[in-house]
Amino acid sequence: MSSQTHYQFKPFNVGRWIIWSLFALVLLAAPLVFTSSLSQTMLSQMGIAIIVCLSYNMLLGQGGMLSFGHAVYSGLGSFLAIHTLNLVSDGQLPLPVSLVPIVGGFAGVAFALVFGWVTTKKAATPFAMITLGIGELVYAMSLMFPEFFGGEGGVSGNRVAGSEPLGITFGPQIQLYYLIAIYTFVCTALMFAFTRTPLGRMLNAVRDNPERVEFVGYNTQMVRYLAFVIAAFFAGISGGLAALNFEIVTAEVVGGARSGAYLLFTFLGGATFFFGPIIGAILMVLAFVLLSEFTKAWLLYLGLIFLFMVMYAPGGVASLIMMNVRVAAFGMLRRVWTSYLALGLLALVVLAGAGAMIEMVYHLQLNAALGDELTFLGATLNARSPNSWVGSIFVMLTGLGLFEVARRHFLREWNEIQTDIEKEIKRRETA
């Protein structure tokens, strides 16, 4: 008898190819749509932020490791990259400028190999405290060794250096943007591929049930350690790209505030979904570049947004999107769109009232010499007038009351929709 061998191939994932093609198309077309110098600078920063937030999510979202010192590896990658760039500029190192970010990546790996072995010996809260301690240690060292860190002035460089293949000098921002876009696409694809590897799956298992992982024979510390080093590699690449983009690196890049920003916006985007940190990275650049220009109280607004997200949407923006995608898939989104519209408008009313009070407080504290009047959302307010304060409080409280009414109505509708979806799922299973 002759035996025949049958080969079975996995079905072609059309949806995944479409998503990745759209992602590449967006990266390619974005500077052609947003052509201003500010837009290209922001797009470059978004690409860098996407890489570092995704690398942070390898620790937080996939591994359950809350780190307060991730900026150490992106920051040290920036410093090694800027020193490498200066060697290229001086003619001492025949390295293309386009490969300088790789140097930053390997710098992140080198430091992660040293710091990570100590850090990953513990998990949960001890891990977080160790990363915080290492982050503060490195930040203190940045002020103690000006020969390497450049002191308070930092280390500057010039990215127009070395060879110029095809006339590309990376002087114009558009040229640097496309270099960042290539790194962003490749790094995003590699980090997504990591989630599908046995190590990535085991990292999820260590996050969910470390005792069972130990029981089946795996070393949980080694799994965390390897993931830590890989995350540091991508963080270092983002740091190298940042060094090329800004052409200066200061001690701030290894500070606790930078690590906190990575944590905050990765959480806001949605740490439980792969695309969540991409949303968070975009929000981070918009907040740092645009929101900070509109108001001096932007950090307060950012803190309030974070507070409400933790209370009402702990899964981040990505979880809100996916929940509504599920509702839309069953054709029931039309039942709640009016509630969404009402909630959005009332939230803006509450924000207008609260924002007016915040702006008046900041005006009295920081701009008192400019007089008592200020303009907020097109309205003229008097920071010392009781009418302005009473009006702001009235708007905020009225908005809050109506928002709560609309929220309860929305919850009833939402629960009914979820019940109908479960019934439809059971009907399809029995059909």
C-alpha positions in Angstrom: 0.0 0.0 0.0 1.3 3.4 -0.9 0.7 6.2 1.5 0.0 9.7 0.2 1.2 12.8 2.0 -1.3 15.7 2.2 -0.2 19.2 3.0 -2.6 21.6 4.6 -1.9 25.4 4.4 -3.4 28.0 6.7 -6.0 30.2 4.9 -4.7 33.5 3.5 -5.5 36.3 6.0 -6.9 38.9 3.7 -7.9 41.2 6.5 -4.5 41.4 8.0 -2.9 42.2 4.6 -5.4 45.0 4.1 -4.7 46.5 7.5 -0.9 46.4 7.1 -1.3 47.8 3.5 -3.4 50.7 4.9 -0.9 51.3 7.6 1.9 51.6 5.1 -0.3 53.8 2.8 -1.0 56.2 5.7 2.7 56.5 6.6 3.4 57.1 2.9 0.7 59.6 2.2 0.5 61.5 5.5 3.2 64.2 4.7 1.6 64.7 1.2 -1.7 65.6 2.9 -0.3 67.6 5.8 2.4 69.6 4.0 3.3 72.3 6.5 6.6 72.3 8.4 4.8 71.8 11.7 2.8 68.9 10.4 5.9 67.1 9.1 7.6 67.6 12.4 4.6 66.3 14.4 4.3 63.3 12.0 8.0 62.5 12.6 7.5 62.7 16.4 4.4 60.4 16.1 6.4 57.8 14.3 9.1 57.9 17.0 6.4 57.8 19.7 4.7 54.8 18.1 7.8 52.7 18.3 8.6 53.6 22.0 5.0 53.1 23.2 4.7 49.8 21.4 8.0 48.7 23.0 6.7 49.8 26.4 3.5 47.8 25.8 5.6 44.7 25.4 6.3 45.1 29.1 3.0 46.4 30.4 0.3 45.0 28.1 1.9 41.7 27.1 4.0 40.9 30.1 2.1 42.7 32.9 5.3 44.5 34.0 4.6 48.0 35.2 7.8 49.9 34.5 8.6 53.4 35.7 12.0 53.6 34.0 11.5 52.7 30.3 12.9 56.1 29.3 16.3 54.9 30.5 16.7 52.7 27.4 15.2 55.1 24.9 17.2 57.9 26.5 20.6 56.1 26.6 19.9 54.9 23.1 19.6 58.6 22.1 22.9 59.5 23.8 24.8 56.7 22.1 23.2 57.6 18.8 24.1 61.3 19.0 27.7 60.4 19.9 27.8 58.0 17.0 26.4 60.7 14.8 29.2 63.1 15.9 31.8 60.4 15.0 30.3 60.1 11.6 30.3 63.9 11.2 34.0 64.0 12.2 34.8 61.3 9.6 36.0 58.9 12.3 33.2 56.3 11.6 32.1 55.3 8.1 28.5 54.6 9.0 25.5 55.8 7.0 23.3 58.2 9.0 20.3 56.0 8.3 21.8 53.2 10.4 22.5 55.4 13.5 19.2 54.4 15.1 20.3 50.8 15.0 23.2 51.9 17.2 20.7 53.3 19.6 18.8 49.9 19.6 21.9 48.0 20.4 22.8 50.5 23.2 19.3 49.8 24.7 20.1 46.1 24.5 23.5 46.5 26.2 22.0 48.5 29.1 19.0 46.2 29.4 21.3 43.1 29.7 22.9 44.8 32.7 19.9 46.4 34.4 17.3 43.9 33.3 18.9 40.9 35.1 18.4 42.7 38.4 15.1 44.2 37.5 13.3 41.1 36.3 14.3 39.0 39.4 11.1 40.4 40.9 7.6 40.9 39.5 4.6 43.1 40.2 5.2 46.0 42.7 8.9 45.1 43.4 9.6 45.2 39.7 8.0 48.6 39.4 9.9 50.0 42.3 13.2 48.6 41.0 12.6 50.3 37.6 11.8 53.5 39.3 15.1 53.3 41.3 17.2 52.5 38.3 15.5 55.4 36.4 16.3 57.9 39.1 19.9 56.5 39.4 20.5 57.0 35.6 19.0 60.5 35.7 21.3 61.4 38.6 24.3 60.0 36.7 23.4 62.2 33.8 24.1 65.3 35.9 27.3 63.7 37.4 29.1 62.8 34.1 28.9 65.8 31.8 31.6 64.3 29.6 29.1 61.7 28.3 25.7 63.3 29.0 26.8 66.9 28.1 25.6 68.5 31.4 22.6 70.8 31.4 23.2 71.7 27.8 23.1 68.2 26.5 24.9 66.8 23.4 24.2 68.2 20.0 24.9 66.9 16.5 24.3 67.4 12.8 22.4 64.8 10.9 23.7 66.1 7.5 26.8 64.0 7.6 28.5 61.1 5.9 27.6 59.7 2.5 24.7 61.0 0.5 23.2 58.1 -1.4 20.8 59.3 -4.2 21.3 62.8 -2.9 19.6 62.1 0.4 21.1 64.2 3.1 18.4 64.0 5.7 18.6 67.8 6.0 15.0 68.4 4.9 12.4 67.2 7.4 10.5 65.3 4.7 13.5 63.1 4.0 13.9 62.3 7.7 10.2 61.7 8.0 10.3 58.9 5.5 13.3 57.3 7.2 11.3 57.4 10.5 8.3 56.0 8.6 10.3 53.0 7.4 11.6 52.3 10.9 8.1 52.7 12.3 6.6 50.2 9.8 9.4 47.7 10.2 9.5 47.9 14.0 5.7 47.7 14.3 5.7 44.6 12.1 8.5 43.0 14.1 6.8 43.7 17.4 3.5 42.3 16.1 5.4 39.2 14.9 6.9 38.9 18.4 3.4 38.6 19.9 2.9 35.5 17.7 6.1 33.7 18.7 6.3 31.1 21.4 8.2 33.6 23.6 5.5 36.1 23.1 2.8 33.6 24.0 4.8 32.5 27.0 5.1 36.1 28.1 1.3 36.4 28.1 1.2 33.2 30.2 3.7 34.7 32.7 1.5 37.7 32.9 -1.7 35.7 33.5 -0.5 32.8 35.7 3.2 32.7 36.6 2.8 29.8 39.0 1.4 27.5 36.3 4.3 28.6 33.9 6.8 27.6 36.6 4.9 24.3 37.1 5.2 23.3 33.5 9.0 23.9 33.6 9.6 27.4 32.3 11.8 30.0 34.1 9.5 33.0 34.5 12.4 35.4 35.2 14.1 34.3 31.9 10.9 35.0 30.0 10.6 38.4 31.5 14.3 39.1 31.0 14.3 38.2 27.3 11.1 40.3 26.7 12.8 43.2 28.7 15.8 43.1 26.5 13.8 43.0 23.3 11.6 45.9 24.4 14.8 47.9 25.2 16.1 47.3 21.7 13.0 48.9 20.1 13.1 51.7 22.7 16.7 52.4 21.8 15.8 52.6 18.1 13.2 55.2 18.9 15.8 57.1 20.9 18.2 57.0 18.0 15.5 58.4 15.7 14.7 61.1 18.2 18.4 62.0 18.3 18.4 62.4 14.5 15.1 64.4 14.6 16.0 66.9 17.2 19.8 66.9 16.7 20.2 67.4 20.5 19.9 65.1 23.5 19.6 66.3 27.0 19.3 64.7 30.4 15.5 65.1 30.3 15.2 62.1 27.9 16.2 59.7 30.8 14.0 61.4 33.4 11.0 60.1 35.3 8.7 62.5 33.5 9.4 60.8 30.2 8.9 57.3 31.6 5.6 58.5 33.1 4.5 59.9 29.7 5.1 56.5 28.1 3.0 54.8 30.8 0.2 57.4 30.8 -0.3 57.4 27.0 0.1 53.7 26.5 -2.6 53.2 29.1 -4.8 55.8 27.5 -4.4 54.2 24.1 -5.2 50.8 25.4 -2.5 48.4 26.7 -4.6 45.3 26.2 -4.7 45.7 22.4 -1.7 45.8 20.1 -2.9 48.9 18.2 -3.7 50.7 21.5 -0.2 52.2 22.0 -0.3 53.5 18.5 -3.4 55.6 19.4 -1.7 56.6 22.6 1.5 57.7 20.8 -0.6 60.0 18.5 -2.4 61.5 21.5 1.0 62.0 23.3 2.4 64.1 20.4 -0.9 66.1 20.0 -0.9 66.8 23.8 2.7 67.8 24.0 2.8 69.9 20.8 -0.8 71.3 20.3 -2.5 71.2 23.7 0.5 72.8 25.4 0.2 75.7 23.0 -3.4 76.4 23.8 -3.3 76.5 27.6 -0.8 76.6 30.4 -3.0 74.2 32.3 -2.6 71.4 29.8 -1.1 69.0 32.3 -4.1 69.5 34.6 -6.5 68.7 31.7 -4.3 65.7 30.9 -4.5 64.5 34.4 -8.3 64.8 34.5 -8.6 62.9 31.3 -6.5 60.1 32.7 -8.5 60.0 35.8 -11.8 59.7 34.0 -10.4 57.0 31.6 -9.3 55.0 34.6 -12.7 55.3 36.2 -14.9 54.7 33.1 -12.8 53.1 30.4 -9.8 51.3 32.0 -9.2 49.5 28.7 -8.3 52.7 27.0 -9.5 54.2 23.7 -8.8 50.9 21.9 -11.3 49.0 24.2 -14.0 51.6 23.4 -13.4 51.1 19.7 -13.5 47.3 19.9 -16.6 47.3 22.0 -18.4 49.4 19.4 -17.0 47.3 16.5 -18.7 44.3 18.1 -22.0 46.2 18.4 -21.6 47.4 14.8 -20.9 43.8 13.6 -24.4 42.9 14.8 -26.0 46.0 13.2 -27.0 47.6 16.5 -24.8 50.7 16.6 -27.7 52.8 15.2 -29.5 52.2 18.5 -26.9 54.2 20.5 -25.6 56.8 18.2 -28.0 59.4 19.6 -26.9 58.6 23.1 -23.2 59.0 22.0 -24.1 62.4 20.5 -25.8 63.5 23.7 -23.0 62.3 25.9 -20.4 64.0 23.8 -22.1 67.3 23.7 -22.8 67.3 27.5 -19.2 66.3 28.2 -18.1 69.4 26.2 -20.5 71.5 28.3 -19.0 70.2 31.5 -15.5 70.7 30.1 -16.4 74.3 29.2 -17.6 75.1 32.7 -14.7 73.4 34.5 -12.2 74.8 31.9 -13.4 78.4 32.5 -12.7 78.0 36.2 -9.3 76.4 35.7 -8.3 79.1 33.2 -9.4 81.9 35.6 -7.3 80.4 38.4 -4.3 80.1 36.2 -4.8 83.6 35.0 -4.9 85.0 38.5 -1.7 83.0 39.4 0.4 83.5 36.3 -1.0 86.4 34.3 -2.4 88.8 36.9 -0.2 91.6 35.5 -2.2 91.4 32.2 -5.4 92.5 33.9 -8.4 90.7 35.1 -10.0 89.8 31.8 -9.2 86.7 29.6 -10.7 85.0 26.6 -11.8 81.4 26.8 -13.6 79.6 23.9 -14.5 83.0 22.4 -16.1 84.3 25.6 -14.6 87.1 27.7 -14.2 86.3 31.4 -13.3 88.4 34.4 -11.2 86.4 36.8 -12.2 88.6 39.7 -15.9 89.0 38.9 -18.4 86.8 40.8 -20.6 86.7 37.7 -17.9 84.8 35.7 -17.4 82.3 38.6 -21.1 81.8 39.2 -21.8 81.4 35.5 -18.9 78.8 35.1 -20.1 76.8 38.1 -23.7 76.9 36.8 -22.6 75.6 33.4 -20.5 72.8 34.9 -23.1 71.6 37.4 -25.9 71.7 34.8 -23.8 69.8 32.4 -22.9 67.2 35.1 -26.5 66.7 36.0 -27.7 66.2 32.4 -24.6 64.1 31.7 -25.5 61.7 34.5 -29.1 61.4 33.2 -27.8 60.7 29.7 -25.3 58.2 31.1 -27.9 56.2 32.9 -30.1 56.1 29.8 -27.1 55.0 27.7 -26.3 52.2 30.2 -29.8 50.8 30.0 -29.6 50.9 26.2 -26.1 49.3 26.2 -27.2 46.5 28.5 -30.2 45.7 26.3 -28.0 45.6 23.2 -25.5 43.2 24.9 -28.4 41.0 25.9 -29.7 41.0 22.3 -26.2 40.2 21.0 -25.9 37.2 23.3 -29.3 36.0 22.2 -28.3 36.4 18.6 -25.1 34.4 19.2 -27.0 31.6 20.8 -29.5 31.6 17.9 -26.7 31.3 15.3 -25.0 28.5 17.3 -28.3 26.5 17.3 -29.3 27.2 13.7 
